[in-house]
Amino acid sequence: MIWKTFLLKPLLLLADKKINSVASISLKDFIKIESLFYKVSEKFPRDYLAVVRSKDYLKWRYLNNPYKKYYFYGLHNNNNLEGVVIFNIVKQANYKNLEIKDLLYKNEKILNILLGFILKWCIQKNISLVTMWEDSTNLNTVSRKVLFKNGFFRNRIKIKKRIITSFLGRNKKENYISLELKKYLERT
């Protein structure tokens, strides 16, 4: 796979070395996610509507979901949770897609580390595509450099939510993004 050698390996070399510090989060750390959410939400505009990432919500939405398995990873610094990423894997006929469902981070540096971790995790697990939906309020606070550095690009779809994707392999359906957009619009 030539694309791994020339595209993905250099991206990993540029990644922050702290990506190796990102570790799986256990149920006992769910209260730390709630605390992180409150810290992050202080930066939201006053009229911004968001679901509180409480321990009960996380258990209901992700842990006890009978249809999908979710993965929880976080970055701790001195026993403080500074960032968390929650995702699932969707297996298609000829590729696998990692869907980032929740991403909380204190600052852009933490986001950079979490996205670098996702890139590395995808290479190890032979994931071909990463998708992440983000609203413009959060998206506008992130520099394009951080997304691009980690293999992501913004799709310029004119809706209230934007899809951010990272193509990690060639084994994907040509119209995948439009299919994902259709699925998203049907859910909302």
C-alpha positions as CSV (number, residue, x, y, z in Angstrom):
1,M,0.0,0.0,0.0
2,I,1.9,3.0,-1.3
3,W,-0.6,5.5,0.0
4,K,0.2,4.4,3.6
5,T,3.9,5.0,3.1
6,F,3.6,8.4,1.4
7,L,0.6,9.9,3.1
8,L,-0.2,8.4,6.4
9,K,3.2,7.6,7.9
10,P,4.4,11.2,7.5
11,L,1.2,12.4,9.2
12,L,2.0,10.2,12.1
13,L,5.5,11.5,12.3
14,L,4.1,15.0,12.6
15,A,1.6,13.9,15.3
16,D,2.2,15.0,18.8
17,K,4.0,12.3,20.8
18,K,1.3,12.4,23.5
19,I,-1.0,10.4,21.2
20,N,0.6,7.4,23.0
21,S,-0.9,8.8,26.2
22,V,-4.5,8.5,25.0
23,A,-6.0,5.5,26.8
24,S,-9.3,3.7,27.1
25,I,-11.8,5.2,29.5
26,S,-13.6,3.0,32.0
27,L,-17.1,3.5,33.5
28,K,-15.6,5.0,36.7
29,D,-14.2,7.9,34.5
30,F,-17.6,8.8,33.2
31,I,-18.0,11.4,35.9
32,K,-14.8,13.0,34.7
33,I,-16.4,13.3,31.2
34,E,-19.3,15.1,32.8
35,S,-16.9,17.5,34.5
36,L,-14.9,18.1,31.3
37,F,-18.2,18.9,29.5
38,Y,-19.0,21.6,32.0
39,K,-15.5,23.1,31.6
40,V,-15.8,23.0,27.8
41,S,-19.3,24.3,27.7
42,E,-18.2,27.5,29.5
43,K,-16.9,28.6,26.1
44,F,-20.2,28.0,24.3
45,P,-22.4,31.0,23.4
46,R,-25.2,31.8,25.9
47,D,-27.9,30.6,23.4
48,Y,-26.1,27.4,22.5
49,L,-28.1,24.2,23.0
50,A,-26.1,21.1,23.9
51,V,-26.9,17.8,25.7
52,V,-25.2,17.5,29.0
53,R,-22.7,14.6,28.9
54,S,-23.7,13.3,32.3
55,K,-22.7,9.8,33.5
56,D,-26.3,8.7,33.0
57,Y,-26.5,10.1,29.5
58,L,-23.2,8.5,28.5
59,K,-24.4,5.1,29.8
60,W,-27.8,5.4,28.1
61,R,-26.5,6.8,24.8
62,Y,-23.3,4.7,24.3
63,L,-22.6,2.1,26.9
64,N,-26.0,0.4,27.0
65,N,-26.8,0.8,23.3
66,P,-27.8,-2.6,22.0
67,Y,-27.2,-1.8,18.3
68,K,-23.6,-0.5,18.3
69,K,-20.4,-0.9,20.2
70,Y,-18.8,2.4,21.2
71,Y,-15.2,3.0,22.1
72,F,-14.2,5.6,24.8
73,Y,-10.7,7.1,24.8
74,G,-9.3,10.0,26.8
75,L,-6.2,12.0,27.5
76,H,-5.3,12.4,31.1
77,N,-2.8,14.8,32.5
78,N,-2.0,14.4,36.2
79,N,-5.2,12.4,36.7
80,N,-7.3,15.2,35.1
81,L,-9.3,14.3,31.9
82,E,-8.4,16.9,29.3
83,G,-10.0,15.4,26.2
84,V,-12.2,12.5,25.2
85,V,-13.3,10.9,21.9
86,I,-16.2,8.5,21.6
87,F,-16.6,6.5,18.4
88,N,-18.0,3.4,16.8
89,I,-17.1,1.3,13.7
90,V,-19.4,0.8,10.8
91,K,-18.5,-2.1,8.5
92,Q,-19.5,-1.7,4.9
93,A,-19.2,-4.2,2.1
94,N,-15.6,-3.3,1.2
95,Y,-14.4,-0.8,3.9
96,K,-14.7,0.2,7.5
97,N,-15.8,3.6,8.7
98,L,-14.9,5.1,12.1
99,E,-17.7,7.5,13.2
100,I,-16.7,10.0,15.8
101,K,-19.8,10.6,17.9
102,D,-18.5,12.8,20.7
103,L,-15.4,14.8,20.9
104,L,-14.6,17.0,23.9
105,Y,-11.3,18.8,24.4
106,K,-10.1,21.7,26.5
107,N,-8.0,23.4,23.8
108,E,-6.8,22.9,20.2
109,K,-3.6,21.1,21.4
110,I,-5.7,18.4,23.0
111,L,-7.8,18.1,19.9
112,N,-4.6,17.7,17.8
113,I,-3.5,14.8,20.1
114,L,-7.0,13.1,20.0
115,L,-7.1,13.4,16.2
116,G,-3.6,12.0,15.9
117,F,-4.6,9.1,18.1
118,I,-7.6,8.4,15.8
119,L,-5.3,8.4,12.8
120,K,-3.0,5.9,14.4
121,W,-5.8,3.8,15.7
122,C,-7.4,3.6,12.2
123,I,-4.1,2.6,10.6
124,Q,-3.7,-0.2,13.2
125,K,-7.2,-1.4,12.7
126,N,-7.3,-1.0,8.8
127,I,-10.1,1.6,8.9
128,S,-10.6,3.3,5.6
129,L,-12.7,6.3,6.5
130,V,-13.4,8.6,9.4
131,T,-16.4,10.8,9.7
132,M,-17.3,13.4,12.2
133,W,-20.3,15.7,12.3
134,E,-19.7,19.1,13.9
135,D,-21.8,22.2,14.1
136,S,-20.3,25.5,12.9
137,T,-20.1,27.0,16.5
138,N,-17.5,24.4,17.5
139,L,-16.0,24.0,14.1
140,N,-15.2,27.7,13.8
141,T,-13.1,27.5,16.9
142,V,-10.7,25.0,15.4
143,S,-8.0,25.9,12.9
144,R,-8.0,24.1,9.6
145,K,-4.4,23.4,10.2
146,V,-5.2,21.0,13.0
147,L,-7.7,19.1,10.9
148,F,-5.5,19.0,7.8
149,K,-2.4,17.9,9.8
150,N,-4.3,14.9,11.0
151,G,-5.6,13.9,7.6
152,F,-9.0,15.5,7.8
153,F,-10.7,17.9,5.5
154,R,-13.9,19.9,5.8
155,N,-16.6,19.1,3.3
156,R,-18.4,22.2,2.2
157,I,-21.9,21.0,2.5
158,K,-24.4,23.9,3.0
159,I,-26.3,22.7,6.0
160,K,-26.3,23.6,9.7
161,K,-24.0,20.7,10.5
162,R,-20.8,19.9,8.5
163,I,-19.2,16.6,7.8
164,I,-15.5,16.3,8.4
165,T,-13.9,13.3,6.8
166,S,-10.6,11.6,6.6
167,F,-10.0,9.2,3.8
168,L,-7.5,6.6,5.0
169,G,-7.8,4.2,2.1
170,R,-8.9,3.6,-1.5
171,N,-11.5,0.9,-0.7
172,K,-14.5,3.1,-0.4
173,K,-17.7,3.6,-2.4
174,E,-17.6,6.6,-4.7
175,N,-20.8,8.2,-3.4
176,Y,-20.2,7.5,0.3
177,I,-20.3,11.1,1.5
178,S,-23.6,11.7,-0.2
179,L,-25.0,8.5,1.3
180,E,-23.8,9.6,4.8
181,L,-25.4,13.0,4.2
182,K,-28.7,11.4,3.2
183,K,-28.6,9.2,6.3
184,Y,-27.9,12.2,8.5
185,L,-30.7,14.2,7.0
186,E,-33.1,11.3,7.5
187,R,-32.2,11.2,11.2
188,T,-32.8,14.9,11.8
